[in-house]
Amino acid sequence: MGAIESKVSEPVSDESVLVNAARNGDVGAFEQLVRRYDRNVFRIAQHITQNREDAEDVVQDAFLKAFQNLGQFQGQSKFYTWLVRIAVNEALMRLRRRRPERTVSLDEDVKTEEDSIPREVADWSPNPEQLYSQAELKDILSKTIQGLSPGFRTVFVLCDVEALSTEETAEALNLSIPAVKSRLLRARLQLRERLNKYFKRRNGDSKQ
Amino acid sequence: MTCSEFLKELSDYLDNTTDQRIRAELEDHLHWCHNCYVVCNTTKRTIEIYRDSQLFELPDDLRNRLRTAIIGKCKQHKAKTDA
């Protein structure tokens, strides 16, 4: 069984030039950084907040904060990792505002290992995506990931949707690498378990 | 290798970050354990489905509106700090 292929990163060769120019007040250079990463920041924000308005606010506030604080960006990490860190913090803050009754933290955790032990082991249809329309599938995926705790879904989104490395995710979330790995495994297994009911092979599906 | 040992290594196996010796042990386990084979396969599909889902794409009109707002605020900030 093959491993997951990772996304190819965009070239970042000119990025330090843009970051330096933006740091010196060049708004045009900063606009290019916004164009490069606004889709990613929006996706991350929407995944964490699960709310469209909040995600829009997160995009605006994260980029503005990044512009205002570029002087503190040391250049030891990638600009994108630094930006993601700002965006995740903004998104979690909004989530806390909306759900003050619930603890929302990346450290929050993590009942027991049992939450990730596979309970239902059924193979999936050969092409689960074809069982549903594009809109239905998006609805299923969105609802399913919404059921994960914010800490788990944030790690899953950064590693598996945005293709950040474990090290970059750890840096962006201020977590240790073992903590990221543990959350990622459990997030993947929990999602798998929850998607089973939609994708498992039904009677009459042809075997491959 | 037991199933729970396999499960602990599953992420590293899917990310191709295990060393060769452990990878061989995992593949040996997969060879005879149908349950772990299914869990491994469906977990891999889970990742691929989310990665390819284009969930929460930013529509062009909203994208333009957000960028205009961001750049406007950045210019305001710059004007204040320059003053």
Contacts between the chains, C-beta under 8 A, distances in Angstrom:
chain1	res1	chain2	res2	distance
A	1	B	27	7.9
A	1	B	30	6.7
A	1	B	37	7.8
A	1	B	40	6.1
A	1	B	41	6.5
A	1	B	44	6.9
A	3	B	13	7.4
A	3	B	14	5.9
A	3	B	15	6.4
A	3	B	16	3.5
A	4	B	14	5.3
A	4	B	15	6.4
A	4	B	16	7.6
A	4	B	44	6.3
A	4	B	47	5.5
A	4	B	48	6.9
A	4	B	51	7.8
A	7	B	51	7.5
A	25	B	78	5.4
A	25	B	81	7.9
A	25	B	82	7.4
A	27	B	71	6.2
A	27	B	74	5.2
A	27	B	75	5.6
A	27	B	78	6.2
A	30	B	71	7.6
A	30	B	74	6.0
A	31	B	67	7.0
A	31	B	71	5.4
A	34	B	67	5.6
A	34	B	70	5.8
A	34	B	71	7.2
A	35	B	67	7.0
A	38	B	58	6.5
A	38	B	63	6.2
A	38	B	66	6.6
A	38	B	67	6.4
A	39	B	57	7.2
A	39	B	58	4.8
A	39	B	63	7.4
A	42	B	56	6.7
A	42	B	58	4.4
A	42	B	63	7.9
A	42	B	66	7.7
A	43	B	55	7.3
A	43	B	56	4.7
A	43	B	57	7.6
A	43	B	58	7.4
A	46	B	56	4.1
A	47	B	55	7.8
A	47	B	56	6.6
A	55	B	56	7.5
A	56	B	62	7.1
A	56	B	66	6.3
A	59	B	66	5.3
A	59	B	70	7.5
A	60	B	66	6.1
A	60	B	69	5.6
A	60	B	70	5.5
A	60	B	73	7.2
A	63	B	70	4.6
A	63	B	74	7.8
A	64	B	70	6.2
A	64	B	73	5.0
A	64	B	74	6.5
A	64	B	77	7.1
A	67	B	74	4.7
A	67	B	77	6.6
A	68	B	77	5.8
A	117	B	7	7.6
A	118	B	7	7.6
A	118	B	35	7.5
A	118	B	39	5.0
A	121	B	35	4.7
A	121	B	38	5.1
A	121	B	39	6.0
A	122	B	38	7.1
A	123	B	38	5.1
A	123	B	41	7.2
A	123	B	42	7.1
A	124	B	41	7.7
A	124	B	42	5.4
A	124	B	45	6.1
A	128	B	45	6.8
A	128	B	49	7.0
A	129	B	49	6.5
A	137	B	49	8.0
A	137	B	53	7.1
A	138	B	53	6.5
A	138	B	54	7.8
A	138	B	55	5.7
A	141	B	49	6.8
A	141	B	50	6.2
A	141	B	53	5.2
A	141	B	55	5.6
A	142	B	55	6.1
A	142	B	56	7.9
A	145	B	50	7.3
A	156	B	50	7.5
A	160	B	47	4.9
A	160	B	50	6.0
A	160	B	51	6.0
A	161	B	50	5.7
A	161	B	51	5.9
A	161	B	55	7.8
A	163	B	51	7.6
A	166	B	15	8.0
A	181	B	11	6.3
A	181	B	12	7.7
A	184	B	11	5.7
A	185	B	7	7.9
A	185	B	8	7.6
A	185	B	10	6.4
A	185	B	11	4.3
A	188	B	10	7.8
A	188	B	11	6.5
A	188	B	14	7.9
A	188	B	43	5.3
A	188	B	46	6.2
A	188	B	47	6.4
A	189	B	7	7.6
A	189	B	10	7.7
A	189	B	39	7.7
A	189	B	43	6.5
A	191	B	46	5.0
A	191	B	50	7.3
A	192	B	39	7.1
A	192	B	42	5.3
A	192	B	43	4.7
A	192	B	46	4.5
A	195	B	42	7.7
A	195	B	46	5.8
A	195	B	49	7.5
A	196	B	42	7.2
A	199	B	42	7.6
A	199	B	45	7.6
